[in-house]
Amino acid sequence: MTAKIRTRIAPSPTGFLHLGTARTALYSWAYARHFGGKFVLRIEDTDVARSTQDSVDQILASMRWLGLEYDEGPIYQMQRLDRYKEVLDQLIAQGKAYYCYSTPEELDAVREAKKARGEKALYDGCWRPAPGKTLPPIPDGVQPVIRFCNPPDGDVTWDDLVKGPITISNHEIDDLIIARTDGIPTYNFAVVVDDWDMQISHVFRGDEHINNTPWQINIFNALGAPLPQFGHCPVILGDDGQKLSKRRGAVSVTAYEEGGYLPEAMLNYLARLGWSHGDEELFSPAQLVDWFDGTHLNKSPAQWDPVKLLWVNSQYIKQADNSRLAALVAQQLGKLGIALENAVVGSHLPQVCALFKDRSDTTVALAAWAAKFYAEVTPDATELTQHVTPAIRPALTHLADKLTGCEWSRVAIAAAIKEVLATTGMKMPQLAMPVRVLVMGTAQTPSLDAVLELCDREKVLARLSRV
Ligand code: GLU
Protein backbone atom coordinates (compact mmCIF):
# COMPACT_ATOMS: atom_id res chain seq x y z
CA MET A 1 0.00 0.00 0.00
CA THR A 2 2.77 2.41 0.91
CA ALA A 3 4.03 3.10 -2.62
CA LYS A 4 0.63 4.43 -3.67
CA ILE A 5 0.23 7.14 -1.07
CA ARG A 6 0.04 10.47 -2.86
CA THR A 7 -1.09 13.64 -1.12
CA ARG A 8 -1.29 17.20 -2.27
CA ILE A 9 -1.83 20.73 -1.13
CA ALA A 10 -3.73 22.98 -3.48
CA PRO A 11 -3.58 26.61 -2.38
CA SER A 12 -5.27 29.37 -4.35
CA PRO A 13 -2.77 32.15 -4.99
CA THR A 14 -5.01 34.94 -3.81
CA GLY A 15 -2.92 35.92 -0.79
CA PHE A 16 -0.25 34.63 1.57
CA LEU A 17 -0.08 31.02 2.75
CA HIS A 18 -2.75 30.97 5.44
CA LEU A 19 -2.00 29.18 8.72
CA GLY A 20 -4.92 26.79 8.11
CA THR A 21 -3.57 25.84 4.68
CA ALA A 22 -0.07 25.52 6.12
CA ARG A 23 -1.43 23.06 8.67
CA THR A 24 -3.17 20.88 6.09
CA ALA A 25 -0.04 21.12 3.92
CA LEU A 26 1.92 19.89 6.88
CA TYR A 27 -0.42 16.94 7.49
CA SER A 28 -0.37 16.05 3.78
CA TRP A 29 3.41 16.25 3.70
CA ALA A 30 3.88 14.26 6.92
CA TYR A 31 1.41 11.61 5.76
CA ALA A 32 3.21 11.14 2.45
CA ARG A 33 6.61 11.04 4.14
CA HIS A 34 5.40 8.61 6.81
CA PHE A 35 4.26 6.11 4.20
CA GLY A 36 7.09 6.75 1.76
CA GLY A 37 4.64 8.32 -0.71
CA LYS A 38 4.68 11.53 -2.72
CA PHE A 39 3.55 15.04 -1.87
CA VAL A 40 2.35 17.28 -4.70
CA LEU A 41 1.96 21.07 -4.80
CA ARG A 42 -0.79 22.36 -7.03
CA ILE A 43 -1.58 26.01 -7.54
CA GLU A 44 -5.32 26.56 -8.01
CA ASP A 45 -5.20 29.73 -10.03
CA THR A 46 -8.46 29.53 -11.95
CA ASP A 47 -9.81 32.58 -10.16
CA VAL A 48 -7.95 34.70 -12.66
CA ALA A 49 -9.14 38.03 -11.28
CA ARG A 50 -7.78 37.34 -7.79
CA SER A 51 -4.74 35.15 -8.49
CA THR A 52 -1.35 36.87 -8.54
CA GLN A 53 2.23 35.86 -9.18
CA ASP A 54 3.19 37.65 -6.00
CA SER A 55 0.93 35.30 -4.02
CA VAL A 56 2.44 32.28 -5.79
CA ASP A 57 5.91 33.50 -4.83
CA GLN A 58 4.86 34.06 -1.22
CA ILE A 59 3.27 30.61 -0.99
CA LEU A 60 6.36 28.92 -2.44
CA ALA A 61 8.61 30.90 -0.10
CA SER A 62 6.52 29.92 2.94
CA MET A 63 6.53 26.24 1.94
CA ARG A 64 10.30 26.41 1.57
CA TRP A 65 10.68 28.20 4.89
CA LEU A 66 8.59 25.58 6.68
CA GLY A 67 10.64 22.83 5.05
CA LEU A 68 7.61 21.30 3.33
CA GLU A 69 9.39 19.93 0.31
CA TYR A 70 7.13 18.72 -2.44
CA ASP A 71 8.01 15.93 -4.84
CA GLU A 72 6.00 17.19 -7.78
CA GLY A 73 4.86 20.63 -8.83
CA PRO A 74 4.07 23.37 -8.61
CA ILE A 75 1.40 22.38 -11.10
CA TYR A 76 -0.68 25.31 -12.28
CA GLN A 77 -4.33 24.72 -13.11
CA MET A 78 -4.32 27.46 -15.74
CA GLN A 79 -1.80 25.37 -17.67
CA ARG A 80 -4.19 22.45 -17.74
CA LEU A 81 -7.18 24.07 -19.45
CA ASP A 82 -6.93 21.74 -22.45
CA ARG A 83 -7.20 18.74 -20.20
CA TYR A 84 -10.27 20.13 -18.41
CA LYS A 85 -11.88 20.88 -21.77
CA GLU A 86 -11.24 17.31 -22.87
CA VAL A 87 -12.99 15.94 -19.76
CA LEU A 88 -15.84 18.45 -20.05
CA ASP A 89 -16.41 17.42 -23.67
CA GLN A 90 -16.38 13.79 -22.63
CA LEU A 91 -18.99 14.38 -19.91
CA ILE A 92 -21.21 16.30 -22.32
CA ALA A 93 -20.88 13.56 -24.95
CA GLN A 94 -21.88 10.99 -22.32
CA GLY A 95 -24.89 13.07 -21.23
CA LYS A 96 -23.36 13.60 -17.78
CA ALA A 97 -23.03 17.35 -18.18
CA TYR A 98 -24.94 19.92 -20.21
CA TYR A 99 -24.94 23.51 -21.39
CA CYS A 100 -27.12 25.85 -19.40
CA TYR A 101 -28.23 29.16 -20.94
CA SER A 102 -30.15 30.50 -17.95
CA THR A 103 -29.26 34.13 -17.37
CA PRO A 104 -28.33 35.41 -13.90
CA GLU A 105 -31.72 37.21 -13.80
CA GLU A 106 -33.61 33.99 -14.58
CA LEU A 107 -31.64 32.12 -11.94
CA ASP A 108 -32.40 34.83 -9.39
CA ALA A 109 -36.08 34.60 -10.21
CA VAL A 110 -36.05 30.80 -9.76
CA ARG A 111 -34.23 31.17 -6.47
CA GLU A 112 -36.65 33.79 -5.16
CA ALA A 113 -39.68 31.72 -6.18
CA LYS A 114 -38.26 28.65 -4.43
CA LYS A 115 -37.49 30.62 -1.32
CA ALA A 116 -41.02 32.05 -1.32
CA ARG A 117 -42.35 28.48 -1.35
CA GLY A 118 -40.04 27.61 1.55
CA GLU A 119 -37.91 25.34 -0.65
CA LYS A 120 -34.12 25.17 -0.84
CA ALA A 121 -32.90 27.66 -3.46
CA LEU A 122 -31.43 25.10 -5.83
CA TYR A 123 -31.20 25.26 -9.63
CA ASP A 124 -34.47 24.17 -11.26
CA GLY A 125 -32.89 21.91 -13.89
CA CYS A 126 -34.37 23.98 -16.73
CA TRP A 127 -31.61 23.00 -19.20
CA ARG A 128 -30.99 19.51 -17.90
CA PRO A 129 -31.73 17.04 -20.67
CA ALA A 130 -34.07 14.16 -19.90
CA PRO A 131 -35.74 11.51 -22.07
CA GLY A 132 -38.83 12.99 -23.69
CA LYS A 133 -38.08 16.49 -22.43
CA THR A 134 -37.98 19.42 -24.86
CA LEU A 135 -35.36 21.95 -23.91
CA PRO A 136 -36.04 25.69 -24.34
CA PRO A 137 -34.80 27.28 -27.57
CA ILE A 138 -31.21 28.40 -27.28
CA PRO A 139 -31.27 32.18 -26.77
CA ASP A 140 -29.16 34.45 -28.96
CA GLY A 141 -26.07 36.04 -27.49
CA VAL A 142 -26.03 34.06 -24.23
CA GLN A 143 -22.80 32.23 -23.49
CA PRO A 144 -23.68 28.99 -21.70
CA VAL A 145 -22.11 27.59 -18.57
CA ILE A 146 -21.68 23.85 -18.22
CA ARG A 147 -23.53 22.07 -15.45
CA PHE A 148 -22.92 18.64 -14.03
CA CYS A 149 -25.85 16.21 -13.96
CA ASN A 150 -25.90 15.53 -10.26
CA PRO A 151 -27.69 12.31 -9.28
CA PRO A 152 -31.22 13.45 -8.37
CA ASP A 153 -31.66 11.00 -5.50
CA GLY A 154 -29.72 8.99 -2.99
CA ASP A 155 -27.03 9.93 -0.53
CA VAL A 156 -23.34 10.61 -0.78
CA THR A 157 -21.44 8.97 2.05
CA TRP A 158 -17.77 8.88 2.87
CA ASP A 159 -15.73 7.87 5.87
CA ASP A 160 -13.82 11.01 6.67
CA LEU A 161 -10.33 10.45 8.06
CA VAL A 162 -10.89 13.22 10.58
CA LYS A 163 -14.62 13.43 11.14
CA GLY A 164 -15.72 9.85 10.64
CA PRO A 165 -18.70 8.86 8.46
CA ILE A 166 -20.47 11.76 6.75
CA THR A 167 -23.66 11.50 4.70
CA ILE A 168 -25.20 14.26 2.59
CA SER A 169 -28.35 13.75 0.55
CA ASN A 170 -28.34 14.55 -3.15
CA HIS A 171 -31.53 16.49 -2.48
CA GLU A 172 -29.34 19.03 -0.71
CA ILE A 173 -27.26 19.82 -3.77
CA ASP A 174 -28.02 20.81 -7.33
CA ASP A 175 -26.49 20.58 -10.79
CA LEU A 176 -23.24 22.36 -10.15
CA ILE A 177 -21.70 24.77 -12.66
CA ILE A 178 -18.47 23.05 -13.64
CA ALA A 179 -17.33 25.50 -16.34
CA ARG A 180 -18.01 29.21 -16.49
CA THR A 181 -19.08 31.08 -19.60
CA ASP A 182 -15.41 31.72 -20.48
CA GLY A 183 -14.78 27.95 -20.44
CA ILE A 184 -12.63 28.07 -17.29
CA PRO A 185 -13.59 25.22 -14.99
CA THR A 186 -14.84 25.89 -11.48
CA TYR A 187 -13.00 24.68 -8.38
CA ASN A 188 -15.10 21.56 -7.77
CA PHE A 189 -14.52 20.25 -11.27
CA ALA A 190 -10.84 21.12 -11.73
CA VAL A 191 -10.01 19.68 -8.32
CA VAL A 192 -11.52 16.32 -9.28
CA VAL A 193 -9.79 16.10 -12.65
CA ASP A 194 -6.51 17.03 -10.98
CA ASP A 195 -6.84 14.67 -8.04
CA TRP A 196 -7.69 11.93 -10.51
CA ASP A 197 -4.87 12.69 -12.98
CA MET A 198 -2.37 13.17 -10.18
CA GLN A 199 -3.50 9.90 -8.59
CA ILE A 200 -4.06 11.55 -5.24
CA SER A 201 -4.86 8.92 -2.64
CA HIS A 202 -5.52 11.17 0.39
CA VAL A 203 -6.92 14.67 0.53
CA PHE A 204 -6.42 16.66 3.74
CA ARG A 205 -8.09 20.03 3.68
CA GLY A 206 -10.07 22.48 5.77
CA ASP A 207 -13.60 21.53 6.75
CA GLU A 208 -15.01 24.54 4.91
CA HIS A 209 -14.83 22.14 1.94
CA ILE A 210 -17.07 19.46 3.45
CA ASN A 211 -20.06 20.79 1.52
CA ASN A 212 -18.09 20.55 -1.74
CA THR A 213 -17.12 16.95 -1.20
CA PRO A 214 -20.46 15.35 -2.24
CA TRP A 215 -20.29 17.13 -5.60
CA GLN A 216 -16.71 16.04 -6.02
CA ILE A 217 -17.52 12.43 -5.15
CA ASN A 218 -20.37 12.46 -7.67
CA ILE A 219 -18.03 13.83 -10.35
CA PHE A 220 -15.37 11.21 -9.53
CA ASN A 221 -18.05 8.56 -9.91
CA ALA A 222 -19.30 10.02 -13.19
CA LEU A 223 -15.75 9.87 -14.52
CA GLY A 224 -15.24 6.32 -13.30
CA ALA A 225 -12.28 7.61 -11.31
CA PRO A 226 -11.15 6.06 -8.02
CA LEU A 227 -12.02 8.10 -4.94
CA PRO A 228 -9.30 9.47 -2.72
CA GLN A 229 -9.81 9.33 1.02
CA PHE A 230 -10.86 12.66 2.47
CA GLY A 231 -9.82 14.16 5.79
CA HIS A 232 -11.43 17.48 6.71
CA CYS A 233 -9.60 19.34 9.44
CA PRO A 234 -11.63 21.68 11.63
CA VAL A 235 -11.09 25.41 11.42
CA ILE A 236 -8.61 27.18 13.63
CA LEU A 237 -10.29 29.56 16.04
CA GLY A 238 -8.93 32.82 17.38
CA ASP A 239 -8.89 33.44 21.14
CA ASP A 240 -12.38 34.98 20.87
CA GLY A 241 -13.75 31.65 19.65
CA GLN A 242 -14.30 32.99 16.13
CA LYS A 243 -12.59 31.67 13.02
CA LEU A 244 -9.01 32.91 12.87
CA SER A 245 -8.99 35.78 10.43
CA LYS A 246 -6.94 38.77 9.45
CA ARG A 247 -9.03 41.01 11.64
CA ARG A 248 -7.97 38.93 14.63
CA GLY A 249 -4.23 39.05 14.13
CA ALA A 250 -1.64 37.46 11.91
CA VAL A 251 -2.91 34.60 9.78
CA SER A 252 -0.10 34.23 7.28
CA VAL A 253 3.00 32.10 7.65
CA THR A 254 5.06 35.07 6.42
CA ALA A 255 3.96 37.20 9.37
CA TYR A 256 5.41 34.65 11.77
CA GLU A 257 8.64 34.36 9.81
CA GLU A 258 8.98 38.13 10.05
CA GLY A 259 7.93 38.05 13.68
CA GLY A 260 11.00 36.03 14.62
CA TYR A 261 9.61 32.50 14.86
CA LEU A 262 11.71 29.52 13.85
CA PRO A 263 10.23 27.30 11.14
CA GLU A 264 10.57 24.12 13.18
CA ALA A 265 8.69 25.80 16.05
CA MET A 266 5.88 26.80 13.67
CA LEU A 267 5.80 23.30 12.25
CA ASN A 268 5.66 21.80 15.76
CA TYR A 269 2.95 24.19 16.94
CA LEU A 270 0.83 23.86 13.79
CA ALA A 271 1.06 20.07 13.84
CA ARG A 272 0.03 19.89 17.49
CA LEU A 273 -2.88 22.24 16.79
CA GLY A 274 -5.34 19.62 15.66
CA TRP A 275 -3.33 16.47 16.19
CA SER A 276 -1.59 14.77 19.09
CA HIS A 277 0.83 12.01 19.83
CA GLY A 278 0.30 11.19 23.50
CA ASP A 279 1.42 14.10 25.64
CA GLU A 280 4.24 15.16 23.34
CA GLU A 281 4.41 18.93 23.00
CA LEU A 282 7.83 19.32 21.46
CA PHE A 283 8.92 17.20 18.53
CA SER A 284 11.13 17.49 15.50
CA PRO A 285 9.90 17.28 11.89
CA ALA A 286 11.47 13.80 11.76
CA GLN A 287 9.48 12.68 14.81
CA LEU A 288 6.32 14.13 13.33
CA VAL A 289 6.89 12.12 10.16
CA ASP A 290 7.57 9.06 12.23
CA TRP A 291 4.35 9.41 14.23
CA PHE A 292 1.92 10.91 11.73
CA ASP A 293 -0.23 8.13 10.25
CA GLY A 294 -3.47 10.09 9.84
CA THR A 295 -4.89 9.02 13.21
CA HIS A 296 -5.36 11.21 16.31
CA LEU A 297 -6.54 14.18 14.31
CA ASN A 298 -8.94 16.28 16.36
CA LYS A 299 -12.57 16.42 15.31
CA SER A 300 -13.26 19.70 17.04
CA PRO A 301 -11.78 23.10 16.23
CA ALA A 302 -8.45 24.07 17.69
CA GLN A 303 -7.85 27.40 19.30
CA TRP A 304 -4.89 29.49 18.24
CA ASP A 305 -2.88 30.21 21.35
CA PRO A 306 -0.21 32.87 20.80
CA VAL A 307 1.19 32.38 24.31
CA LYS A 308 1.76 28.68 23.74
CA LEU A 309 3.28 29.36 20.34
CA LEU A 310 5.72 31.78 21.98
CA TRP A 311 6.61 29.15 24.53
CA VAL A 312 7.22 26.54 21.80
CA ASN A 313 9.32 29.05 19.91
CA SER A 314 11.34 29.94 23.00
CA GLN A 315 12.15 26.25 23.50
CA TYR A 316 13.51 26.01 19.97
CA ILE A 317 15.45 29.26 20.32
CA LYS A 318 17.13 27.93 23.47
CA GLN A 319 18.32 24.87 21.56
CA ALA A 320 19.21 26.63 18.32
CA ASP A 321 22.76 26.88 17.11
CA ASN A 322 24.23 30.30 17.95
CA SER A 323 25.60 30.98 14.47
CA ARG A 324 22.21 30.25 12.96
CA LEU A 325 20.55 32.58 15.44
CA ALA A 326 23.20 35.23 14.68
CA ALA A 327 22.30 35.16 10.98
CA LEU A 328 18.60 35.54 11.79
CA VAL A 329 19.22 38.26 14.36
CA ALA A 330 21.43 40.13 11.88
CA GLN A 331 18.44 40.23 9.51
CA GLN A 332 16.19 41.55 12.25
CA LEU A 333 18.81 44.16 13.17
CA GLY A 334 18.97 45.16 9.51
CA LYS A 335 15.26 45.92 9.66
CA LEU A 336 15.99 48.21 12.61
CA GLY A 337 18.61 49.98 10.49
CA ILE A 338 21.54 48.39 12.33
CA ALA A 339 23.92 46.98 9.73
CA LEU A 340 26.64 44.68 11.00
CA GLU A 341 29.98 43.66 9.51
CA ASN A 342 30.28 40.02 8.50
CA ALA A 343 33.01 39.53 11.08
CA VAL A 344 30.64 40.63 13.84
CA VAL A 345 27.89 38.32 12.62
CA GLY A 346 30.41 35.52 12.34
CA SER A 347 32.07 35.88 15.75
CA HIS A 348 30.64 38.40 18.17
CA LEU A 349 26.90 38.14 17.48
CA PRO A 350 26.80 34.35 18.09
CA GLN A 351 28.22 34.99 21.57
CA VAL A 352 25.59 37.64 22.22
CA CYS A 353 22.91 35.17 21.06
CA ALA A 354 24.32 32.48 23.33
CA LEU A 355 24.05 34.80 26.31
CA PHE A 356 20.55 36.10 25.64
CA LYS A 357 18.72 33.23 23.92
CA ASP A 358 17.43 31.86 27.21
CA ARG A 359 15.43 35.01 27.78
CA SER A 360 14.19 35.59 24.22
CA ASP A 361 11.09 33.96 22.84
CA THR A 362 11.57 35.22 19.29
CA THR A 363 14.53 36.33 17.21
CA VAL A 364 12.94 39.78 17.27
CA ALA A 365 13.28 39.79 21.07
CA LEU A 366 16.82 38.46 20.72
CA ALA A 367 17.60 41.24 18.26
CA ALA A 368 16.32 43.80 20.76
CA TRP A 369 18.96 42.53 23.20
CA ALA A 370 21.64 42.41 20.54
CA ALA A 371 20.83 45.97 19.48
CA LYS A 372 22.14 47.11 22.85
CA PHE A 373 25.62 46.02 21.78
CA TYR A 374 25.55 47.64 18.35
CA ALA A 375 23.48 50.77 18.76
CA GLU A 376 22.85 53.43 21.32
CA VAL A 377 21.02 52.50 24.49
CA THR A 378 18.52 54.71 26.25
CA PRO A 379 18.14 53.61 29.87
CA ASP A 380 14.66 53.17 31.17
CA ALA A 381 13.83 56.45 32.99
CA THR A 382 12.19 54.82 36.01
CA GLU A 383 15.01 52.34 36.48
CA LEU A 384 17.52 55.15 36.10
CA THR A 385 15.98 57.14 38.96
CA GLN A 386 15.57 54.02 41.04
CA HIS A 387 19.06 52.58 40.69
CA VAL A 388 21.48 55.28 39.60
CA THR A 389 21.37 57.48 42.71
CA PRO A 390 23.93 60.20 43.55
CA ALA A 391 25.16 57.98 46.39
CA ILE A 392 26.19 55.31 43.92
CA ARG A 393 28.21 57.60 41.64
CA PRO A 394 31.56 57.29 43.46
CA ALA A 395 31.36 53.50 43.26
CA LEU A 396 30.61 53.74 39.56
CA THR A 397 33.64 55.96 39.01
CA HIS A 398 35.69 53.49 41.00
CA LEU A 399 34.48 50.62 38.84
CA ALA A 400 35.17 52.60 35.68
CA ASP A 401 38.77 53.09 36.85
CA LYS A 402 39.22 49.40 37.46
CA LEU A 403 37.68 48.51 34.11
CA THR A 404 39.94 50.97 32.29
CA GLY A 405 43.06 49.04 33.17
CA CYS A 406 41.98 45.41 33.48
CA GLU A 407 42.23 42.67 30.93
CA TRP A 408 38.93 42.51 28.99
CA SER A 409 37.82 39.02 30.04
CA ARG A 410 34.93 37.77 32.09
CA VAL A 411 37.26 36.63 34.90
CA ALA A 412 39.11 39.95 35.09
CA ILE A 413 35.87 41.94 34.92
CA ALA A 414 34.40 39.81 37.72
CA ALA A 415 37.53 40.48 39.80
CA ALA A 416 37.24 44.24 39.18
CA ILE A 417 33.61 44.20 40.33
CA LYS A 418 34.55 42.23 43.46
CA GLU A 419 37.28 44.69 44.32
CA VAL A 420 34.87 47.60 44.17
CA LEU A 421 32.41 45.69 46.35
CA ALA A 422 35.16 44.96 48.87
CA THR A 423 36.37 48.58 48.98
CA THR A 424 32.92 50.14 49.23
CA GLY A 425 31.26 47.48 51.36
CA MET A 426 28.36 47.35 48.89
CA LYS A 427 26.36 44.26 48.07
CA MET A 428 26.41 42.90 44.49
CA PRO A 429 22.90 44.08 43.49
CA GLN A 430 23.58 47.62 44.73
CA LEU A 431 26.38 47.94 42.24
CA ALA A 432 25.21 45.58 39.50
CA MET A 433 21.74 47.10 39.04
CA PRO A 434 22.91 50.64 38.25
CA VAL A 435 25.66 49.30 35.99
CA ARG A 436 23.13 47.22 34.08
CA VAL A 437 20.76 50.16 33.72
CA LEU A 438 23.52 52.42 32.43
CA VAL A 439 25.16 49.92 30.11
CA MET A 440 22.23 47.80 28.89
CA GLY A 441 19.38 50.18 29.54
CA THR A 442 17.62 47.78 31.91
CA ALA A 443 18.29 46.17 35.27
CA GLN A 444 17.20 42.73 34.02
CA THR A 445 20.18 41.18 32.27
CA PRO A 446 22.21 38.00 32.53
CA SER A 447 25.26 37.94 34.79
CA LEU A 448 26.97 41.33 34.72
CA ASP A 449 30.51 40.12 34.03
CA ALA A 450 29.26 38.05 31.06
CA VAL A 451 27.36 41.01 29.65
CA LEU A 452 30.22 43.47 30.09
CA GLU A 453 32.73 41.11 28.51
CA LEU A 454 30.69 41.14 25.30
CA CYS A 455 30.31 44.89 25.34
CA ASP A 456 33.14 46.96 23.96
CA ARG A 457 35.28 48.46 26.79
CA GLU A 458 35.02 52.01 25.43
CA LYS A 459 31.25 51.66 25.19
CA VAL A 460 31.01 50.44 28.78
CA LEU A 461 33.12 53.32 30.07
CA ALA A 462 31.17 55.88 28.06
CA ARG A 463 27.82 54.51 29.26
CA LEU A 464 28.98 54.35 32.88
CA SER A 465 29.91 57.99 32.83
CA ARG A 466 26.61 59.22 31.42
CA VAL A 467 24.53 61.41 33.65
N1 GLU B 1 -7.89 25.79 -3.62
C1 GLU B 1 -8.62 25.27 -2.50
C2 GLU B 1 -8.38 26.12 -1.29
O1 GLU B 1 -7.39 26.85 -1.26
C3 GLU B 1 -8.16 23.84 -2.27
C4 GLU B 1 -9.11 23.01 -1.56
C5 GLU B 1 -8.73 21.54 -1.64
O2 GLU B 1 -7.71 21.20 -1.04
O3 GLU B 1 -9.42 20.80 -2.31
O4 GLU B 1 -9.15 26.12 -0.38
Residues whose N, C-alpha, C, O or C-beta is under 5 A from the ligand:
A	BS01	LIG	A10 P11 S12 E44 V191 F204 R205
